[in-house]
Amino acid sequence: MDLDDREVARALAGLHVWPVDIAVARASVRLDFRAGPADGIIAVTSAVHNVPLVNRDRAIGQSKLVPLALAAEWHSRAPPRP
């Protein structure tokens, strides 16, 4: 991946990186599903910051704690393909 490419730079400019702070750490022990450490941190960060998660994992998909983005909602927000 060429990080100097205009399209890559444009896509990366729209990303927000959420910190793993004390609120995320505390919530990580209250998940209502089993997942690997990385999936758990991503899911609980989504829950703490109330940011819908785009996900295909069945266990996370059945969570009552993690806000999930619906497929139709995700497609309507995605930028048009060139």
C-alpha positions as CSV (number, residue, x, y, z in Angstrom):
1,M,0.0,0.0,0.0
2,D,1.4,3.4,-1.0
3,L,0.6,5.7,1.9
4,D,1.5,8.7,-0.3
5,D,-1.2,7.8,-2.8
6,R,-4.0,10.5,-2.8
7,E,-6.8,8.0,-2.5
8,V,-5.1,6.2,0.4
9,A,-4.4,9.5,2.2
10,R,-8.0,10.6,1.7
11,A,-9.3,7.3,3.2
12,L,-7.0,7.4,6.1
13,A,-7.9,11.1,6.8
14,G,-11.4,10.0,7.6
15,L,-10.4,7.5,10.3
16,H,-10.6,8.1,14.0
17,V,-8.5,6.1,16.5
18,W,-10.2,5.6,19.8
19,P,-7.9,5.2,22.8
20,V,-7.9,2.1,25.0
21,D,-8.6,4.1,28.2
22,I,-9.8,3.2,31.7
23,A,-13.4,3.2,30.6
24,V,-12.7,0.7,27.8
25,A,-10.5,-1.4,30.2
26,R,-13.2,-1.6,32.8
27,A,-16.0,-2.4,30.3
28,S,-13.8,-5.2,28.7
29,V,-14.4,-7.5,31.7
30,R,-18.2,-7.1,31.3
31,L,-18.6,-8.4,27.7
32,D,-21.6,-10.7,27.1
33,F,-19.8,-12.9,24.6
34,R,-16.5,-14.7,24.3
35,A,-13.9,-13.4,21.8
36,G,-10.2,-13.1,21.3
37,P,-8.5,-10.1,23.0
38,A,-8.4,-7.9,19.9
39,D,-12.1,-8.5,19.0
40,G,-13.1,-7.9,22.6
41,I,-11.2,-4.6,22.7
42,I,-12.6,-3.4,19.4
43,A,-16.2,-4.4,20.4
44,V,-16.0,-2.8,23.9
45,T,-14.5,0.4,22.4
46,S,-17.5,0.5,20.1
47,A,-19.8,0.1,23.1
48,V,-18.1,2.6,25.3
49,H,-18.1,5.3,22.7
50,N,-21.5,4.3,21.3
51,V,-20.1,3.9,17.8
52,P,-21.9,1.3,15.6
53,L,-19.6,-1.6,14.8
54,V,-19.4,-3.2,11.4
55,N,-19.0,-6.9,12.2
56,R,-19.5,-10.4,10.8
57,D,-18.6,-12.3,14.0
58,R,-21.7,-14.3,15.2
59,A,-20.8,-14.0,18.9
60,I,-20.4,-10.2,18.8
61,G,-23.5,-10.0,16.6
62,Q,-25.6,-11.5,19.4
63,S,-24.2,-9.1,22.0
64,K,-26.7,-6.9,23.8
65,L,-24.0,-4.4,24.7
66,V,-22.3,-3.7,21.4
67,P,-24.0,-1.3,19.0
68,L,-24.0,-2.8,15.5
69,A,-24.3,-1.1,12.2
70,L,-26.9,-2.7,10.0
71,A,-25.7,-3.8,6.5
72,A,-28.1,-1.4,4.7
73,E,-27.0,1.5,7.0
74,W,-23.4,0.7,6.3
75,H,-23.9,0.6,2.5
76,S,-25.7,3.9,2.5
77,R,-22.8,5.7,4.3
78,A,-20.0,4.1,2.2
79,P,-18.4,6.5,-0.3
80,P,-19.2,5.7,-3.9
81,R,-16.8,3.4,-5.7
82,P,-14.8,5.0,-8.5
